[in-house]
Amino acid sequence: MAAPLLSSATRHFLADAYLSFVFWTVLTSLGLCIWYFPLWHMGISGYEVALFSDMAPAILGIPAARKTLRRHKWVCAAVGLAGIGSYAVESPAGRLLAVSIGTAGVTSGLLSLLYEDTIAETGRLDRTIQAWEAGLVASLVVRMWFHTNNPAWVTMDARNGGWNRVAVVLGVLAVVDVMARRSDADAEAEAAKKSDARVSPGAGTRSAPWVSAAFGLGGLLFVLHSLFSDSAIVGRWSWDGYPNTGPAPVPWGVLVVAALAAGFAVGHRIDLTTGYLWWAVASAGAALVTTVSGWPGFAGGLVLGVYSASVTRAVLRAQARCPPGRTFAVAMLWYNVLVLAHVWVVAYEFVPGGPLLRERTWVVMLATMVSLLAGARSARCSLVRSGSLQLAGASAAADSYKVPILRADRQRARRLLAVATVLGLSAMIWRLPAATRRPVPYHPEQRLVTAAIWTVHFDLDNDMWLAEDRIMQAVRDLEADVMGFLESDTERIIMGGRDWTQRVGEELGYYVDYGPSPRKHTWGCAMISKFPIVNSTHHLLPSPVGELACAIHATLDVYGRPVDVIISHNGQKENALDRRLQTTELARIMRESPNPMIFAGYVVTKPHARNYKILYKGGRIHDVDPTDSDRWCQYIGYRGIKRTGYARVSRGTITDTEIQVAKFVVPPPEDDLGSWAPSYNRVEESSYGPEYQFPTVFRGKGVRGHFYHVFDEPRYYD
């Protein structure tokens, strides 16, 4: 009889690793689904209560619940599949409910396994932890292949690139595998006896300092979720303006995967990973990634990644020696507190007590690191006290490694981590040509620049679907050479921790400036350009009262001539002082620039009102169309170039804000602009050749909900 392709142990490990992938898929989608509701309510909506669905493991304090989950481990795994299977539900509220149920399932499943898998020398607990670690790395690698999206999220389906059916089928197979196993721990004990492994009667003793263990678990989940659930997060945290931007997500994101894999690989060295020195090194890395831009900040993030991964096994093993109900309740509550604090630092204007954490990411990072230290020291104390760990350095690790079961499990986990790292590297190599190719403007013969501005609402459309496919279609149809995106920073837990600008840049061929990094506490402003970005500066505009406003000031090489572009997002109408100060600062930046200028920003003013005059007169720029009186948020201005056309395109179902777009002709570098003056004479479209004209696809009813509106057609000028 032919031997099976996979041994039962390998099959079980792969099934558990896939269920861990489901865990991370569901957990990372929960915040994204919750975010949809306050985004549209412009404040707390009530749906935020779904965040606390992850506290379901508190039921493990009930003996009957523990017994049931021990006997039927597949139950939580099956419930967790609701978090990926609800993609078929059209209603945003229905999908959020399903994801909340799935979150309750995956968190309860993981923590019930940590509590029950306590036959130390058989490796059951370590095997559970290794599978969970492998699932996290697999999640990162999958997202690298899908431009930081997870194709199993319920915000994706076949229309926008989701692989939801495949994910559900694999999930069902993994659950069936769990159901088919012997649920009783006696099977493991028998295997241990055959391998001469000693089953310690004290291994299951509940003897850990449970409060510190709980805080450690909450901090661990938070740091892995907030910084290491996607390969691009650390790079975007350290992102800065051109030319010294720091590491680009492609190819350097693979170093994040390698850092996690390396940390997990040394996780069995608990004598090292729970020590003060190791934590101090990680704290230095945390300080760098929180405060420093460029390669030093990125390197600090990698150090923190190695530490977070390496301490995972100690922190999770300690949970097996704590009273489960209260430990897991406090752990998940603390995780949620950190998640909310992670939001409060940027959303302070819209939440109660917001000013307490305004722009204080360092406070959140400090709390996280103290939590990790508490968890590590609790693990060290509890594992020594239980007798399951001898802190004798490498010799103890070598002794445990001689146990065949442990050796086989560790080798299997390391092979999977190595394969995942290679696959991540393959993704980077595959994407590198697209990420590094030289963009080409649409109409270089005419020296034409098409510039646009769009507030994209964090790439989450009106019905809670990811929208970058349709964003890219609109950008392609517009033939935009330079485009600003506002409300663009999605590298936070509540936005899924993703970077949708990567795909836009690679598939459409643009240079990308992500704008101020997530640690700068703005909602984000990004810019894509067909022209080389010679220099760019990220500005945090004066915001003494309200949300922190951002701007990009970039100098582009446009057909051999330096042209400055400003992309900005000012504050809300409620904060008049903020808007005036922000507009004044923008005017100063533009006034002091000697180059031709394109301004595209979110100003929040009526045409010809006070702030309008500050911007245009104070900045020495001209309005793209002063007669357009139906504007409030977005404006386009220019100086030193010829404006040939202007149009307004409806938003479709992607966001709540239209697209504004203008066409300009840039004079040759030898032309003297000393006598330049704008012209506001309107002409017919036929006055220009087809290269200068706006796309006909947006005429009439348009396409995909985008059509010329307000004037119902483009305007042209001589």
RAVENMO-V415159 format. One record per residue. N is the residue number from 1. RES is the residue in one small letter. SS is DSSP state (~ for helix, > for strand, _ for the rest). Layout:
# RAVENMO-V415159
N_RES_SS ; N_RES_SS
This chain:
# RAVENMO-V415159
1_m__ ; 2_a__ ; 3_a__ ; 4_p__ ; 5_l__ ; 6_l__ ; 7_s__ ; 8_s_~ ; 9_a_~ ; 10_t_~ ; 11_r_~ ; 12_h_~ ; 13_f_~ ; 14_l_~ ; 15_a_~ ; 16_d_~ ; 17_a_~ ; 18_y_~ ; 19_l_~ ; 20_s_~ ; 21_f_~ ; 22_v_~ ; 23_f_~ ; 24_w_~ ; 25_t_~ ; 26_v_~ ; 27_l_~ ; 28_t_~ ; 29_s_~ ; 30_l_~ ; 31_g_~ ; 32_l_~ ; 33_c_~ ; 34_i_~ ; 35_w_~ ; 36_y_~ ; 37_f_~ ; 38_p_~ ; 39_l_~ ; 40_w_~ ; 41_h_~ ; 42_m__ ; 43_g__ ; 44_i__ ; 45_s__ ; 46_g__ ; 47_y_~ ; 48_e_~ ; 49_v_~ ; 50_a_~ ; 51_l_~ ; 52_f_~ ; 53_s_~ ; 54_d_~ ; 55_m_~ ; 56_a_~ ; 57_p_~ ; 58_a_~ ; 59_i_~ ; 60_l_~ ; 61_g_~ ; 62_i__ ; 63_p_~ ; 64_a_~ ; 65_a_~ ; 66_r_~ ; 67_k_~ ; 68_t_~ ; 69_l_~ ; 70_r_~ ; 71_r_~ ; 72_h__ ; 73_k__ ; 74_w_~ ; 75_v_~ ; 76_c_~ ; 77_a_~ ; 78_a_~ ; 79_v_~ ; 80_g_~ ; 81_l__ ; 82_a_~ ; 83_g_~ ; 84_i_~ ; 85_g_~ ; 86_s_~ ; 87_y_~ ; 88_a_~ ; 89_v__ ; 90_e__ ; 91_s__ ; 92_p_~ ; 93_a_~ ; 94_g_~ ; 95_r_~ ; 96_l_~ ; 97_l_~ ; 98_a_~ ; 99_v_~ ; 100_s_~ ; 101_i_~ ; 102_g_~ ; 103_t_~ ; 104_a_~ ; 105_g_~ ; 106_v_~ ; 107_t_~ ; 108_s_~ ; 109_g_~ ; 110_l_~ ; 111_l_~ ; 112_s_~ ; 113_l_~ ; 114_l_~ ; 115_y_~ ; 116_e_~ ; 117_d__ ; 118_t__ ; 119_i__ ; 120_a_~ ; 121_e_~ ; 122_t_~ ; 123_g__ ; 124_r_~ ; 125_l_~ ; 126_d_~ ; 127_r_~ ; 128_t_~ ; 129_i_~ ; 130_q_~ ; 131_a_~ ; 132_w_~ ; 133_e_~ ; 134_a_~ ; 135_g_~ ; 136_l_~ ; 137_v_~ ; 138_a_~ ; 139_s_~ ; 140_l_~ ; 141_v_~ ; 142_v_~ ; 143_r_~ ; 144_m_~ ; 145_w_~ ; 146_f__ ; 147_h__ ; 148_t__ ; 149_n__ ; 150_n__ ; 151_p__ ; 152_a__ ; 153_w__ ; 154_v__ ; 155_t__ ; 156_m__ ; 157_d__ ; 158_a_~ ; 159_r_~ ; 160_n_~ ; 161_g__ ; 162_g__ ; 163_w__ ; 164_n_~ ; 165_r_~ ; 166_v_~ ; 167_a_~ ; 168_v_~ ; 169_v_~ ; 170_l_~ ; 171_g_~ ; 172_v_~ ; 173_l_~ ; 174_a_~ ; 175_v_~ ; 176_v_~ ; 177_d_~ ; 178_v_~ ; 179_m_~ ; 180_a_~ ; 181_r__ ; 182_r__ ; 183_s__ ; 184_d__ ; 185_a__ ; 186_d_~ ; 187_a_~ ; 188_e_~ ; 189_a_~ ; 190_e_~ ; 191_a_~ ; 192_a_~ ; 193_k_~ ; 194_k_~ ; 195_s__ ; 196_d__ ; 197_a__ ; 198_r__ ; 199_v__ ; 200_s__ ; 201_p__ ; 202_g__ ; 203_a__ ; 204_g__ ; 205_t__ ; 206_r__ ; 207_s__ ; 208_a__ ; 209_p__ ; 210_w_~ ; 211_v_~ ; 212_s_~ ; 213_a_~ ; 214_a_~ ; 215_f_~ ; 216_g_~ ; 217_l_~ ; 218_g_~ ; 219_g_~ ; 220_l_~ ; 221_l_~ ; 222_f_~ ; 223_v_~ ; 224_l_~ ; 225_h_~ ; 226_s_~ ; 227_l_~ ; 228_f_~ ; 229_s__ ; 230_d__ ; 231_s__ ; 232_a__ ; 233_i_~ ; 234_v_~ ; 235_g_~ ; 236_r_~ ; 237_w_~ ; 238_s__ ; 239_w__ ; 240_d__ ; 241_g__ ; 242_y__ ; 243_p__ ; 244_n__ ; 245_t__ ; 246_g__ ; 247_p__ ; 248_a__ ; 249_p_~ ; 250_v_~ ; 251_p_~ ; 252_w_~ ; 253_g__ ; 254_v_~ ; 255_l_~ ; 256_v_~ ; 257_v_~ ; 258_a_~ ; 259_a_~ ; 260_l_~ ; 261_a_~ ; 262_a_~ ; 263_g_~ ; 264_f_~ ; 265_a_~ ; 266_v__ ; 267_g__ ; 268_h__ ; 269_r__ ; 270_i_~ ; 271_d_~ ; 272_l_~ ; 273_t_~ ; 274_t__ ; 275_g__ ; 276_y_~ ; 277_l_~ ; 278_w_~ ; 279_w_~ ; 280_a_~ ; 281_v_~ ; 282_a_~ ; 283_s_~ ; 284_a_~ ; 285_g_~ ; 286_a_~ ; 287_a_~ ; 288_l_~ ; 289_v_~ ; 290_t_~ ; 291_t_~ ; 292_v__ ; 293_s__ ; 294_g_~ ; 295_w_~ ; 296_p_~ ; 297_g_~ ; 298_f_~ ; 299_a_~ ; 300_g_~ ; 301_g_~ ; 302_l_~ ; 303_v_~ ; 304_l_~ ; 305_g_~ ; 306_v_~ ; 307_y_~ ; 308_s_~ ; 309_a_~ ; 310_s_~ ; 311_v__ ; 312_t_~ ; 313_r_~ ; 314_a_~ ; 315_v_~ ; 316_l_~ ; 317_r_~ ; 318_a_~ ; 319_q_~ ; 320_a__ ; 321_r__ ; 322_c__ ; 323_p__ ; 324_p_~ ; 325_g_~ ; 326_r_~ ; 327_t_~ ; 328_f_~ ; 329_a_~ ; 330_v_~ ; 331_a_~ ; 332_m_~ ; 333_l_~ ; 334_w_~ ; 335_y_~ ; 336_n_~ ; 337_v_~ ; 338_l_~ ; 339_v_~ ; 340_l_~ ; 341_a_~ ; 342_h_~ ; 343_v_~ ; 344_w_~ ; 345_v_~ ; 346_v_~ ; 347_a_~ ; 348_y_~ ; 349_e_~ ; 350_f_~ ; 351_v__ ; 352_p__ ; 353_g__ ; 354_g_~ ; 355_p_~ ; 356_l_~ ; 357_l_~ ; 358_r__ ; 359_e__ ; 360_r__ ; 361_t_~ ; 362_w_~ ; 363_v_~ ; 364_v_~ ; 365_m_~ ; 366_l_~ ; 367_a_~ ; 368_t_~ ; 369_m_~ ; 370_v_~ ; 371_s_~ ; 372_l_~ ; 373_l_~ ; 374_a_~ ; 375_g_~ ; 376_a_~ ; 377_r_~ ; 378_s_~ ; 379_a_~ ; 380_r_~ ; 381_c_~ ; 382_s_~ ; 383_l_~ ; 384_v_~ ; 385_r_~ ; 386_s_~ ; 387_g__ ; 388_s__ ; 389_l__ ; 390_q__ ; 391_l__ ; 392_a__ ; 393_g__ ; 394_a_~ ; 395_s_~ ; 396_a_~ ; 397_a_~ ; 398_a_~ ; 399_d_~ ; 400_s_~ ; 401_y_~ ; 402_k__ ; 403_v__ ; 404_p_~ ; 405_i_~ ; 406_l_~ ; 407_r_~ ; 408_a_~ ; 409_d_~ ; 410_r_~ ; 411_q_~ ; 412_r_~ ; 413_a_~ ; 414_r_~ ; 415_r_~ ; 416_l_~ ; 417_l_~ ; 418_a_~ ; 419_v_~ ; 420_a_~ ; 421_t_~ ; 422_v_~ ; 423_l_~ ; 424_g_~ ; 425_l_~ ; 426_s_~ ; 427_a_~ ; 428_m_~ ; 429_i_~ ; 430_w_~ ; 431_r_~ ; 432_l_~ ; 433_p_~ ; 434_a_~ ; 435_a_~ ; 436_t_~ ; 437_r__ ; 438_r__ ; 439_p__ ; 440_v__ ; 441_p__ ; 442_y__ ; 443_h__ ; 444_p__ ; 445_e__ ; 446_q__ ; 447_r__ ; 448_l_> ; 449_v_> ; 450_t_> ; 451_a_> ; 452_a_> ; 453_i_> ; 454_w_> ; 455_t_> ; 456_v__ ; 457_h_~ ; 458_f_~ ; 459_d_~ ; 460_l_> ; 461_d__ ; 462_n__ ; 463_d__ ; 464_m__ ; 465_w__ ; 466_l_> ; 467_a__ ; 468_e_~ ; 469_d_~ ; 470_r_~ ; 471_i_~ ; 472_m_~ ; 473_q_~ ; 474_a_~ ; 475_v_~ ; 476_r_~ ; 477_d_~ ; 478_l_~ ; 479_e__ ; 480_a__ ; 481_d__ ; 482_v_> ; 483_m_> ; 484_g_> ; 485_f_> ; 486_l_> ; 487_e__ ; 488_s__ ; 489_d__ ; 490_t__ ; 491_e__ ; 492_r__ ; 493_i_~ ; 494_i_~ ; 495_m_~ ; 496_g__ ; 497_g__ ; 498_r__ ; 499_d__ ; 500_w__ ; 501_t_~ ; 502_q_~ ; 503_r_~ ; 504_v_~ ; 505_g_~ ; 506_e_~ ; 507_e_~ ; 508_l_~ ; 509_g__ ; 510_y__ ; 511_y_> ; 512_v_> ; 513_d_> ; 514_y__ ; 515_g__ ; 516_p__ ; 517_s__ ; 518_p_~ ; 519_r_~ ; 520_k_~ ; 521_h__ ; 522_t__ ; 523_w__ ; 524_g__ ; 525_c_> ; 526_a_> ; 527_m_> ; 528_i_> ; 529_s_> ; 530_k__ ; 531_f__ ; 532_p_> ; 533_i_> ; 534_v_> ; 535_n_> ; 536_s_> ; 537_t_> ; 538_h_> ; 539_h_> ; 540_l_> ; 541_l_> ; 542_p__ ; 543_s__ ; 544_p__ ; 545_v__ ; 546_g__ ; 547_e__ ; 548_l__ ; 549_a_> ; 550_c_> ; 551_a_> ; 552_i_> ; 553_h_> ; 554_a_> ; 555_t_> ; 556_l_> ; 557_d_> ; 558_v_> ; 559_y__ ; 560_g__ ; 561_r_> ; 562_p_> ; 563_v_> ; 564_d_> ; 565_v_> ; 566_i_> ; 567_i_> ; 568_s_> ; 569_h_> ; 570_n__ ; 571_g__ ; 572_q__ ; 573_k__ ; 574_e__ ; 575_n__ ; 576_a_~ ; 577_l_~ ; 578_d_~ ; 579_r_~ ; 580_r_~ ; 581_l_~ ; 582_q_~ ; 583_t_~ ; 584_t_~ ; 585_e_~ ; 586_l_~ ; 587_a_~ ; 588_r_~ ; 589_i_~ ; 590_m_~ ; 591_r_~ ; 592_e__ ; 593_s__ ; 594_p__ ; 595_n__ ; 596_p_> ; 597_m_> ; 598_i_> ; 599_f_> ; 600_a_> ; 601_g_> ; 602_y_> ; 603_v__ ; 604_v__ ; 605_t__ ; 606_k__ ; 607_p__ ; 608_h__ ; 609_a__ ; 610_r_~ ; 611_n_~ ; 612_y_~ ; 613_k_~ ; 614_i_~ ; 615_l_~ ; 616_y_~ ; 617_k_~ ; 618_g_~ ; 619_g__ ; 620_r__ ; 621_i__ ; 622_h_> ; 623_d_> ; 624_v__ ; 625_d__ ; 626_p__ ; 627_t__ ; 628_d__ ; 629_s__ ; 630_d__ ; 631_r__ ; 632_w__ ; 633_c__ ; 634_q_> ; 635_y_> ; 636_i_> ; 637_g_> ; 638_y_> ; 639_r_> ; 640_g__ ; 641_i__ ; 642_k_> ; 643_r_> ; 644_t_> ; 645_g_> ; 646_y_> ; 647_a_> ; 648_r_> ; 649_v_> ; 650_s__ ; 651_r__ ; 652_g__ ; 653_t__ ; 654_i__ ; 655_t__ ; 656_d__ ; 657_t__ ; 658_e__ ; 659_i_> ; 660_q_> ; 661_v_> ; 662_a_> ; 663_k_> ; 664_f_> ; 665_v_> ; 666_v__ ; 667_p__ ; 668_p__ ; 669_p__ ; 670_e__ ; 671_d__ ; 672_d__ ; 673_l__ ; 674_g__ ; 675_s__ ; 676_w__ ; 677_a__ ; 678_p__ ; 679_s__ ; 680_y__ ; 681_n__ ; 682_r_> ; 683_v_> ; 684_e__ ; 685_e_~ ; 686_s_~ ; 687_s_~ ; 688_y__ ; 689_g__ ; 690_p_~ ; 691_e_~ ; 692_y_~ ; 693_q__ ; 694_f__ ; 695_p__ ; 696_t_~ ; 697_v_~ ; 698_f_~ ; 699_r__ ; 700_g__ ; 701_k__ ; 702_g__ ; 703_v_> ; 704_r__ ; 705_g__ ; 706_h_> ; 707_f__ ; 708_y_> ; 709_h__ ; 710_v__ ; 711_f__ ; 712_d__ ; 713_e__ ; 714_p__ ; 715_r_> ; 716_y_> ; 717_y_> ; 718_d__
